[in-house]
Amino acid sequence: MDLNLFRRDQIYFVEKDNKTGVSDLYSLDDFSPRKSENIQKGYLQGRNGAVPVVNFKDIEW
């Protein structure tokens, strides 16, 4: 995730609600990050709402 390679409207996040099974798709452009901001670091910290690490124990199979 690098704003030198991609525009903010080209980076998308998906967040799934485990109770309903509905997925929400939204663009980085919705957050209006600064050009100098480290997008990858923010994603891994959960700043954009999408969960960067999936915990398979929470998923009901």
PDB file with SEQRES, HELIX, SHEET and CRYST1 records, atoms N, CA, C and O in Angstrom:
SEQRES   1 A   61  MET ASP LEU ASN LEU PHE ARG ARG ASP GLN ILE TYR PHE          
SEQRES   2 A   61  VAL GLU LYS ASP ASN LYS THR GLY VAL SER ASP LEU TYR          
SEQRES   3 A   61  SER LEU ASP ASP PHE SER PRO ARG LYS SER GLU ASN ILE          
SEQRES   4 A   61  GLN LYS GLY TYR LEU GLN GLY ARG ASN GLY ALA VAL PRO          
SEQRES   5 A   61  VAL VAL ASN PHE LYS ASP ILE GLU TRP                          
HELIX    1 AA1 ARG A    8  GLN A   10  5                                   3    
HELIX    2 AA2 LEU A   28  ASP A   30  5                                   3    
HELIX    3 AA3 ILE A   39  LEU A   44  1                                   6    
HELIX    4 AA4 PHE A   56  ASP A   58  5                                   3    
SHEET    1 AA1 2 TYR A  12  LYS A  16  0                                        
SHEET    2 AA1 2 SER A  23  SER A  27 -1                                        
CRYST1    1.000    1.000    1.000  90.00  90.00  90.00 P 1           1          
ATOM      1  N   MET A   1       0.843  -1.172   0.000  1.00  0.00           N  
ATOM      2  CA  MET A   1       0.000   0.000   0.000  1.00  0.00           C  
ATOM      3  C   MET A   1       0.890   1.237   0.000  1.00  0.00           C  
ATOM      4  O   MET A   1       1.470   1.611   1.019  1.00  0.00           O  
ATOM      5  N   ASP A   2       0.978   1.841  -1.135  1.00  0.00           N  
ATOM      6  CA  ASP A   2       1.846   2.997  -1.283  1.00  0.00           C  
ATOM      7  C   ASP A   2       1.128   4.034  -2.135  1.00  0.00           C  
ATOM      8  O   ASP A   2       0.714   3.738  -3.256  1.00  0.00           O  
ATOM      9  N   LEU A   3       0.980   5.230  -1.619  1.00  0.00           N  
ATOM     10  CA  LEU A   3       0.286   6.275  -2.361  1.00  0.00           C  
ATOM     11  C   LEU A   3       1.115   6.794  -3.531  1.00  0.00           C  
ATOM     12  O   LEU A   3       0.611   7.565  -4.348  1.00  0.00           O  
ATOM     13  N   ASN A   4       2.374   6.384  -3.622  1.00  0.00           N  
ATOM     14  CA  ASN A   4       3.168   6.712  -4.809  1.00  0.00           C  
ATOM     15  C   ASN A   4       2.835   5.773  -5.964  1.00  0.00           C  
ATOM     16  O   ASN A   4       3.079   6.102  -7.125  1.00  0.00           O  
ATOM     17  N   LEU A   5       2.279   4.608  -5.647  1.00  0.00           N  
ATOM     18  CA  LEU A   5       1.921   3.630  -6.670  1.00  0.00           C  
ATOM     19  C   LEU A   5       0.426   3.608  -6.978  1.00  0.00           C  
ATOM     20  O   LEU A   5       0.024   3.380  -8.119  1.00  0.00           O  
ATOM     21  N   PHE A   6      -0.393   3.848  -5.957  1.00  0.00           N  
ATOM     22  CA  PHE A   6      -1.844   3.791  -6.106  1.00  0.00           C  
ATOM     23  C   PHE A   6      -2.490   5.087  -5.660  1.00  0.00           C  
ATOM     24  O   PHE A   6      -1.966   5.788  -4.795  1.00  0.00           O  
ATOM     25  N   ARG A   7      -3.632   5.401  -6.254  1.00  0.00           N  
ATOM     26  CA  ARG A   7      -4.434   6.528  -5.775  1.00  0.00           C  
ATOM     27  C   ARG A   7      -5.275   6.039  -4.602  1.00  0.00           C  
ATOM     28  O   ARG A   7      -5.483   4.837  -4.435  1.00  0.00           O  
ATOM     29  N   ARG A   8      -5.753   6.973  -3.795  1.00  0.00           N  
ATOM     30  CA  ARG A   8      -6.572   6.606  -2.632  1.00  0.00           C  
ATOM     31  C   ARG A   8      -7.855   5.894  -3.037  1.00  0.00           C  
ATOM     32  O   ARG A   8      -8.367   5.070  -2.279  1.00  0.00           O  
ATOM     33  N   ASP A   9      -8.378   6.195  -4.209  1.00  0.00           N  
ATOM     34  CA  ASP A   9      -9.613   5.548  -4.660  1.00  0.00           C  
ATOM     35  C   ASP A   9      -9.365   4.176  -5.280  1.00  0.00           C  
ATOM     36  O   ASP A   9     -10.311   3.519  -5.716  1.00  0.00           O  
ATOM     37  N   GLN A  10      -8.099   3.730  -5.327  1.00  0.00           N  
ATOM     38  CA  GLN A  10      -7.775   2.410  -5.860  1.00  0.00           C  
ATOM     39  C   GLN A  10      -7.497   1.390  -4.760  1.00  0.00           C  
ATOM     40  O   GLN A  10      -7.291   0.213  -5.053  1.00  0.00           O  
ATOM     41  N   ILE A  11      -7.488   1.819  -3.507  1.00  0.00           N  
ATOM     42  CA  ILE A  11      -7.235   0.919  -2.386  1.00  0.00           C  
ATOM     43  C   ILE A  11      -8.559   0.711  -1.654  1.00  0.00           C  
ATOM     44  O   ILE A  11      -9.190   1.670  -1.209  1.00  0.00           O  
ATOM     45  N   TYR A  12      -8.971  -0.545  -1.537  1.00  0.00           N  
ATOM     46  CA  TYR A  12     -10.246  -0.875  -0.903  1.00  0.00           C  
ATOM     47  C   TYR A  12     -10.040  -1.802   0.287  1.00  0.00           C  
ATOM     48  O   TYR A  12      -9.085  -2.577   0.343  1.00  0.00           O  
ATOM     49  N   PHE A  13     -10.959  -1.698   1.228  1.00  0.00           N  
ATOM     50  CA  PHE A  13     -10.963  -2.541   2.414  1.00  0.00           C  
ATOM     51  C   PHE A  13     -12.297  -3.281   2.473  1.00  0.00           C  
ATOM     52  O   PHE A  13     -13.323  -2.776   2.016  1.00  0.00           O  
ATOM     53  N   VAL A  14     -12.266  -4.468   3.036  1.00  0.00           N  
ATOM     54  CA  VAL A  14     -13.483  -5.255   3.219  1.00  0.00           C  
ATOM     55  C   VAL A  14     -13.574  -5.640   4.690  1.00  0.00           C  
ATOM     56  O   VAL A  14     -12.602  -6.098   5.291  1.00  0.00           O  
ATOM     57  N   GLU A  15     -14.753  -5.447   5.250  1.00  0.00           N  
ATOM     58  CA  GLU A  15     -14.984  -5.835   6.637  1.00  0.00           C  
ATOM     59  C   GLU A  15     -16.260  -6.668   6.669  1.00  0.00           C  
ATOM     60  O   GLU A  15     -17.302  -6.250   6.164  1.00  0.00           O  
ATOM     61  N   LYS A  16     -16.164  -7.842   7.264  1.00  0.00           N  
ATOM     62  CA  LYS A  16     -17.306  -8.752   7.302  1.00  0.00           C  
ATOM     63  C   LYS A  16     -17.898  -8.809   8.702  1.00  0.00           C  
ATOM     64  O   LYS A  16     -17.177  -8.911   9.694  1.00  0.00           O  
ATOM     65  N   ASP A  17     -19.207  -8.743   8.762  1.00  0.00           N  
ATOM     66  CA  ASP A  17     -19.924  -8.891  10.023  1.00  0.00           C  
ATOM     67  C   ASP A  17     -20.170 -10.384  10.225  1.00  0.00           C  
ATOM     68  O   ASP A  17     -20.917 -10.999   9.465  1.00  0.00           O  
ATOM     69  N   ASN A  18     -19.544 -10.969  11.246  1.00  0.00           N  
ATOM     70  CA  ASN A  18     -19.658 -12.419  11.461  1.00  0.00           C  
ATOM     71  C   ASN A  18     -21.067 -12.851  11.842  1.00  0.00           C  
ATOM     72  O   ASN A  18     -21.440 -14.000  11.601  1.00  0.00           O  
ATOM     73  N   LYS A  19     -21.850 -11.969  12.424  1.00  0.00           N  
ATOM     74  CA  LYS A  19     -23.216 -12.342  12.823  1.00  0.00           C  
ATOM     75  C   LYS A  19     -24.156 -12.432  11.633  1.00  0.00           C  
ATOM     76  O   LYS A  19     -24.944 -13.372  11.536  1.00  0.00           O  
ATOM     77  N   THR A  20     -24.082 -11.459  10.723  1.00  0.00           N  
ATOM     78  CA  THR A  20     -24.997 -11.433   9.590  1.00  0.00           C  
ATOM     79  C   THR A  20     -24.390 -12.006   8.320  1.00  0.00           C  
ATOM     80  O   THR A  20     -25.117 -12.390   7.404  1.00  0.00           O  
ATOM     81  N   GLY A  21     -23.053 -12.068   8.253  1.00  0.00           N  
ATOM     82  CA  GLY A  21     -22.376 -12.549   7.055  1.00  0.00           C  
ATOM     83  C   GLY A  21     -22.265 -11.500   5.965  1.00  0.00           C  
ATOM     84  O   GLY A  21     -21.810 -11.797   4.860  1.00  0.00           O  
ATOM     85  N   VAL A  22     -22.677 -10.272   6.264  1.00  0.00           N  
ATOM     86  CA  VAL A  22     -22.642  -9.192   5.283  1.00  0.00           C  
ATOM     87  C   VAL A  22     -21.258  -8.554   5.270  1.00  0.00           C  
ATOM     88  O   VAL A  22     -20.694  -8.262   6.324  1.00  0.00           O  
ATOM     89  N   SER A  23     -20.714  -8.340   4.079  1.00  0.00           N  
ATOM     90  CA  SER A  23     -19.418  -7.688   3.932  1.00  0.00           C  
ATOM     91  C   SER A  23     -19.615  -6.242   3.510  1.00  0.00           C  
ATOM     92  O   SER A  23     -20.499  -5.931   2.711  1.00  0.00           O  
ATOM     93  N   ASP A  24     -18.786  -5.364   4.052  1.00  0.00           N  
ATOM     94  CA  ASP A  24     -18.828  -3.947   3.733  1.00  0.00           C  
ATOM     95  C   ASP A  24     -17.550  -3.594   2.995  1.00  0.00           C  
ATOM     96  O   ASP A  24     -16.456  -3.856   3.494  1.00  0.00           O  
ATOM     97  N   LEU A  25     -17.672  -3.003   1.817  1.00  0.00           N  
ATOM     98  CA  LEU A  25     -16.538  -2.621   0.987  1.00  0.00           C  
ATOM     99  C   LEU A  25     -16.444  -1.108   0.961  1.00  0.00           C  
ATOM    100  O   LEU A  25     -17.427  -0.429   0.664  1.00  0.00           O  
ATOM    101  N   TYR A  26     -15.259  -0.567   1.272  1.00  0.00           N  
ATOM    102  CA  TYR A  26     -15.089   0.881   1.243  1.00  0.00           C  
ATOM    103  C   TYR A  26     -13.678   1.234   0.837  1.00  0.00           C  
ATOM    104  O   TYR A  26     -12.749   0.441   0.990  1.00  0.00           O  
ATOM    105  N   SER A  27     -13.534   2.431   0.319  1.00  0.00           N  
ATOM    106  CA  SER A  27     -12.275   2.900  -0.240  1.00  0.00           C  
ATOM    107  C   SER A  27     -11.453   3.660   0.792  1.00  0.00           C  
ATOM    108  O   SER A  27     -12.001   4.221   1.740  1.00  0.00           O  
ATOM    109  N   LEU A  28     -10.158   3.676   0.607  1.00  0.00           N  
ATOM    110  CA  LEU A  28      -9.273   4.480   1.433  1.00  0.00           C  
ATOM    111  C   LEU A  28      -9.609   5.955   1.279  1.00  0.00           C  
ATOM    112  O   LEU A  28      -9.374   6.745   2.193  1.00  0.00           O  
ATOM    113  N   ASP A  29     -10.150   6.324   0.149  1.00  0.00           N  
ATOM    114  CA  ASP A  29     -10.528   7.708  -0.114  1.00  0.00           C  
ATOM    115  C   ASP A  29     -11.577   8.212   0.879  1.00  0.00           C  
ATOM    116  O   ASP A  29     -11.689   9.417   1.102  1.00  0.00           O  
ATOM    117  N   ASP A  30     -12.343   7.299   1.473  1.00  0.00           N  
ATOM    118  CA  ASP A  30     -13.335   7.683   2.490  1.00  0.00           C  
ATOM    119  C   ASP A  30     -12.677   8.253   3.741  1.00  0.00           C  
ATOM    120  O   ASP A  30     -13.324   8.969   4.505  1.00  0.00           O  
ATOM    121  N   PHE A  31     -11.401   7.944   3.959  1.00  0.00           N  
ATOM    122  CA  PHE A  31     -10.691   8.384   5.163  1.00  0.00           C  
ATOM    123  C   PHE A  31      -9.830   9.627   4.934  1.00  0.00           C  
ATOM    124  O   PHE A  31      -9.388  10.245   5.902  1.00  0.00           O  
ATOM    125  N   SER A  32      -9.586  10.003   3.698  1.00  0.00           N  
ATOM    126  CA  SER A  32      -8.776  11.172   3.331  1.00  0.00           C  
ATOM    127  C   SER A  32      -7.429  11.230   4.044  1.00  0.00           C  
ATOM    128  O   SER A  32      -7.153  12.192   4.760  1.00  0.00           O  
ATOM    129  N   PRO A  33      -6.589  10.218   3.859  1.00  0.00           N  
ATOM    130  CA  PRO A  33      -5.264  10.243   4.502  1.00  0.00           C  
ATOM    131  C   PRO A  33      -4.349  11.284   3.850  1.00  0.00           C  
ATOM    132  O   PRO A  33      -4.526  11.644   2.686  1.00  0.00           O  
ATOM    133  N   ARG A  34      -3.389  11.751   4.606  1.00  0.00           N  
ATOM    134  CA  ARG A  34      -2.390  12.676   4.059  1.00  0.00           C  
ATOM    135  C   ARG A  34      -1.484  11.926   3.097  1.00  0.00           C  
ATOM    136  O   ARG A  34      -1.310  10.713   3.218  1.00  0.00           O  
ATOM    137  N   LYS A  35      -0.917  12.636   2.158  1.00  0.00           N  
ATOM    138  CA  LYS A  35      -0.019  11.993   1.179  1.00  0.00           C  
ATOM    139  C   LYS A  35       1.230  11.425   1.837  1.00  0.00           C  
ATOM    140  O   LYS A  35       1.800  10.450   1.348  1.00  0.00           O  
ATOM    141  N   SER A  36       1.663  12.030   2.949  1.00  0.00           N  
ATOM    142  CA  SER A  36       2.863  11.560   3.630  1.00  0.00           C  
ATOM    143  C   SER A  36       2.577  10.447   4.650  1.00  0.00           C  
ATOM    144  O   SER A  36       3.507   9.892   5.236  1.00  0.00           O  
ATOM    145  N   GLU A  37       1.304  10.125   4.860  1.00  0.00           N  
ATOM    146  CA  GLU A  37       0.931   9.122   5.860  1.00  0.00           C  
ATOM    147  C   GLU A  37       1.313   7.718   5.394  1.00  0.00           C  
ATOM    148  O   GLU A  37       1.170   7.389   4.217  1.00  0.00           O  
ATOM    149  N   ASN A  38       1.795   6.896   6.318  1.00  0.00           N  
ATOM    150  CA  ASN A  38       2.139   5.510   6.022  1.00  0.00           C  
ATOM    151  C   ASN A  38       0.847   4.682   6.067  1.00  0.00           C  
ATOM    152  O   ASN A  38       0.363   4.318   7.139  1.00  0.00           O  
ATOM    153  N   ILE A  39       0.310   4.399   4.898  1.00  0.00           N  
ATOM    154  CA  ILE A  39      -0.984   3.714   4.783  1.00  0.00           C  
ATOM    155  C   ILE A  39      -0.896   2.289   5.309  1.00  0.00           C  
ATOM    156  O   ILE A  39      -1.812   1.830   5.991  1.00  0.00           O  
ATOM    157  N   GLN A  40       0.174   1.589   5.011  1.00  0.00           N  
ATOM    158  CA  GLN A  40       0.324   0.200   5.454  1.00  0.00           C  
ATOM    159  C   GLN A  40       0.383   0.122   6.975  1.00  0.00           C  
ATOM    160  O   GLN A  40      -0.242  -0.754   7.573  1.00  0.00           O  
ATOM    161  N   LYS A  41       1.112   1.011   7.597  1.00  0.00           N  
ATOM    162  CA  LYS A  41       1.208   1.029   9.054  1.00  0.00           C  
ATOM    163  C   LYS A  41      -0.170   1.309   9.683  1.00  0.00           C  
ATOM    164  O   LYS A  41      -0.552   0.671  10.664  1.00  0.00           O  
ATOM    165  N   GLY A  42      -0.893   2.251   9.118  1.00  0.00           N  
ATOM    166  CA  GLY A  42      -2.231   2.559   9.613  1.00  0.00           C  
ATOM    167  C   GLY A  42      -3.173   1.382   9.476  1.00  0.00           C  
ATOM    168  O   GLY A  42      -3.983   1.125  10.367  1.00  0.00           O  
ATOM    169  N   TYR A  43      -3.074   0.661   8.360  1.00  0.00           N  
ATOM    170  CA  TYR A  43      -3.904  -0.523   8.155  1.00  0.00           C  
ATOM    171  C   TYR A  43      -3.607  -1.588   9.203  1.00  0.00           C  
ATOM    172  O   TYR A  43      -4.522  -2.160   9.794  1.00  0.00           O  
ATOM    173  N   LEU A  44      -2.327  -1.849   9.428  1.00  0.00           N  
ATOM    174  CA  LEU A  44      -1.949  -2.877  10.409  1.00  0.00           C  
ATOM    175  C   LEU A  44      -2.348  -2.480  11.835  1.00  0.00           C  
ATOM    176  O   LEU A  44      -2.543  -3.353  12.680  1.00  0.00           O  
ATOM    177  N   GLN A  45      -2.469  -1.197  12.110  1.00  0.00           N  
ATOM    178  CA  GLN A  45      -2.924  -0.729  13.418  1.00  0.00           C  
ATOM    179  C   GLN A  45      -4.442  -0.710  13.518  1.00  0.00           C  
ATOM    180  O   GLN A  45      -4.983  -0.428  14.587  1.00  0.00           O  
ATOM    181  N   GLY A  46      -5.142  -1.007  12.420  1.00  0.00           N  
ATOM    182  CA  GLY A  46      -6.601  -1.047  12.425  1.00  0.00           C  
ATOM    183  C   GLY A  46      -7.249   0.315  12.309  1.00  0.00           C  
ATOM    184  O   GLY A  46      -8.425   0.460  12.642  1.00  0.00           O  
ATOM    185  N   ARG A  47      -6.520   1.321  11.845  1.00  0.00           N  
ATOM    186  CA  ARG A  47      -7.049   2.681  11.730  1.00  0.00           C  
ATOM    187  C   ARG A  47      -8.189   2.808  10.734  1.00  0.00           C  
ATOM    188  O   ARG A  47      -9.038   3.688  10.873  1.00  0.00           O  
ATOM    189  N   ASN A  48      -8.217   1.949   9.743  1.00  0.00           N  
ATOM    190  CA  ASN A  48      -9.205   2.082   8.678  1.00  0.00           C  
ATOM    191  C   ASN A  48     -10.434   1.206   8.876  1.00  0.00           C  
ATOM    192  O   ASN A  48     -11.297   1.138   8.001  1.00  0.00           O  
ATOM    193  N   GLY A  49     -10.514   0.549  10.002  1.00  0.00           N  
ATOM    194  CA  GLY A  49     -11.691  -0.242  10.303  1.00  0.00           C  
ATOM    195  C   GLY A  49     -11.606  -1.695   9.884  1.00  0.00           C  
ATOM    196  O   GLY A  49     -12.174  -2.557  10.555  1.00  0.00           O  
ATOM    197  N   ALA A  50     -10.916  -1.991   8.796  1.00  0.00           N  
ATOM    198  CA  ALA A  50     -10.792  -3.375   8.368  1.00  0.00           C  
ATOM    199  C   ALA A  50      -9.815  -4.093   9.297  1.00  0.00           C  
ATOM    200  O   ALA A  50      -8.825  -3.507   9.737  1.00  0.00           O  
ATOM    201  N   VAL A  51     -10.092  -5.347   9.590  1.00  0.00           N  
ATOM    202  CA  VAL A  51      -9.256  -6.110  10.509  1.00  0.00           C  
ATOM    203  C   VAL A  51      -8.068  -6.671   9.736  1.00  0.00           C  
ATOM    204  O   VAL A  51      -8.261  -7.462   8.812  1.00  0.00           O  
ATOM    205  N   PRO A  52      -6.831  -6.280  10.093  1.00  0.00           N  
ATOM    206  CA  PRO A  52      -5.677  -6.737   9.332  1.00  0.00           C  
ATOM    207  C   PRO A  52      -5.303  -8.198   9.572  1.00  0.00           C  
ATOM    208  O   PRO A  52      -4.642  -8.800   8.727  1.00  0.00           O  
ATOM    209  N   VAL A  53      -5.706  -8.782  10.697  1.00  0.00           N  
ATOM    210  CA  VAL A  53      -5.374 -10.161  11.019  1.00  0.00           C  
ATOM    211  C   VAL A  53      -6.674 -10.904  11.305  1.00  0.00           C  
ATOM    212  O   VAL A  53      -7.472 -10.488  12.144  1.00  0.00           O  
ATOM    213  N   VAL A  54      -6.870 -11.994  10.604  1.00  0.00           N  
ATOM    214  CA  VAL A  54      -8.082 -12.788  10.803  1.00  0.00           C  
ATOM    215  C   VAL A  54      -7.833 -13.781  11.923  1.00  0.00           C  
ATOM    216  O   VAL A  54      -6.844 -14.514  11.897  1.00  0.00           O  
ATOM    217  N   ASN A  55      -8.718 -13.810  12.902  1.00  0.00           N  
ATOM    218  CA  ASN A  55      -8.642 -14.770  13.991  1.00  0.00           C  
ATOM    219  C   ASN A  55      -9.604 -15.905  13.656  1.00  0.00           C  
ATOM    220  O   ASN A  55     -10.815 -15.756  13.818  1.00  0.00           O  
ATOM    221  N   PHE A  56      -9.090 -17.015  13.200  1.00  0.00           N  
ATOM    222  CA  PHE A  56      -9.927 -18.115  12.757  1.00  0.00           C  
ATOM    223  C   PHE A  56     -10.701 -18.769  13.906  1.00  0.00           C  
ATOM    224  O   PHE A  56     -11.662 -19.497  13.657  1.00  0.00           O  
ATOM    225  N   LYS A  57     -10.304 -18.527  15.143  1.00  0.00           N  
ATOM    226  CA  LYS A  57     -11.050 -19.075  16.278  1.00  0.00           C  
ATOM    227  C   LYS A  57     -12.421 -18.438  16.409  1.00  0.00           C  
ATOM    228  O   LYS A  57     -13.345 -19.060  16.934  1.00  0.00           O  
ATOM    229  N   ASP A  58     -12.567 -17.184  15.931  1.00  0.00           N  
ATOM    230  CA  ASP A  58     -13.841 -16.460  16.035  1.00  0.00           C  
ATOM    231  C   ASP A  58     -14.839 -16.826  14.936  1.00  0.00           C  
ATOM    232  O   ASP A  58     -16.008 -16.448  15.006  1.00  0.00           O  
ATOM    233  N   ILE A  59     -14.377 -17.560  13.924  1.00  0.00           N  
ATOM    234  CA  ILE A  59     -15.241 -17.906  12.804  1.00  0.00           C  
ATOM    235  C   ILE A  59     -15.980 -19.198  13.114  1.00  0.00           C  
ATOM    236  O   ILE A  59     -15.383 -20.204  13.498  1.00  0.00           O  
ATOM    237  N   GLU A  60     -17.295 -19.145  12.938  1.00  0.00           N  
ATOM    238  CA  GLU A  60     -18.107 -20.349  13.130  1.00  0.00           C  
ATOM    239  C   GLU A  60     -18.192 -21.103  11.820  1.00  0.00           C  
ATOM    240  O   GLU A  60     -18.708 -20.564  10.841  1.00  0.00           O  
ATOM    241  N   TRP A  61     -17.706 -22.323  11.771  1.00  0.00           N  
ATOM    242  CA  TRP A  61     -17.703 -23.124  10.549  1.00  0.00           C  
ATOM    243  C   TRP A  61     -18.911 -23.945  10.479  1.00  0.00           C  
ATOM    244  O   TRP A  61     -19.094 -24.694   9.519  1.00  0.00           O  
TER     245      TRP A  61                                                      
END                                                                             
